[in-house]
Amino acid sequence: MISRNDGKTYDTPDHFHCPTRRRSSTGAPPSPVDAHRGLLQRSRVFYRQKHLLAIEGLEPPEISHLLDLAESYVLLNRSGKTQRDLLRGRTLINLFFEDSTRTRTSFELAGKRLGADVINMSVSTSSVNKGETLIDTATTLNAMHCDLLVVRHDQSGAPNLLSKIVDAAVINAGDGTHEHPTQALLDALTIKRHKGRIGGLTVAICGDITHSRVARSNIHLLTTMGNSVRVVGPPTLMPAEVADLGVAVFHDMAAGLAGADIVMMLRLQRERMARGLVPSAREYFRFYGLDHQKLALAKPDALVMHPGPMNRGVEIDSAVADDPQRSLIREQVEMGVAVRMAVLDTLSRGPGNEP
Ligand code: CP
């Protein structure tokens, strides 16, 4: 049974039991390929959306399905087995109006591993620079019969707007300060693989909450799956309405980290900040930067995450970021490819997107 933080409960019937762990009649675990095949058959049943625009509004079975399928892709990727026929003949366009290393590259890799034709639109050399609007750019790409459109934009709501105009399935790769749904899914997969579950944990999300779409998506996912979520940061970087999202608010790192299973650090987003919200990087690190001394206040087996890119010495000390016993940061990147494969695969079978 999953108990959401709003009191709603979900039974854990068969569909919650991951085929990657279900054993055959001989007692042997299923092969990665068999487990994966079982999950593919369930995509249409458990994920009924045409797009992935936000975590807010998704139900636990939808999130669980994406995580289970992503887990099967981790096993397949690690075993070197490719699935190059699943998206053969489909076109994926990466449309990034903002800089990205991890998200853009992992969507490209994910699409290629599934056999899609992948196009990276470089906005800096596109007709956007001649004044073409977002809508005209999207309708132009739509006329080329793109199937999957991955969009990153500095304006909150841009992917949502495009989803109403184009025929393609739209995936939000981060919009302004709104949401970054695939980041929250990859974070959840990383947590689940280390803690054995994605529910009943205490997660402290620390730093620049105001400007963080990663924080918002993680808050929605983690509370929906029945975790206790804390947000920790200075009052100047804490949105006034954040407590309405079902989280506990802390301005003191020691109190916010006490008893946490997971410490999720966020980048200080200076490019989105008005001046004067943070006195200096040095002072910010003193009060809110994660070093081993502050980490010792969390549970002894607490694990550290960061979505990247990191500002070392500002929100996180290098010794913590690179600590192989405590840091999951590199593994988060690996999970990003698997999660994006699961999302592309699921949406390509969804309503209106079938081959
Ligand atoms: N975490 C994340 O979105 O990283 P990029 O900006 O490099 O894509």
Boltz pocket constraint, residues with backbone or C-beta under 6 A from the ligand:
constraints:
  - pocket:
      binder: B
      contacts: [[A, 99], [A, 100], [A, 101], [A, 102], [A, 103], [A, 104], [A, 173], [A, 174], [A, 180], [A, 183], [A, 307], [A, 308], [A, 309]]
      max_distance: 6.0
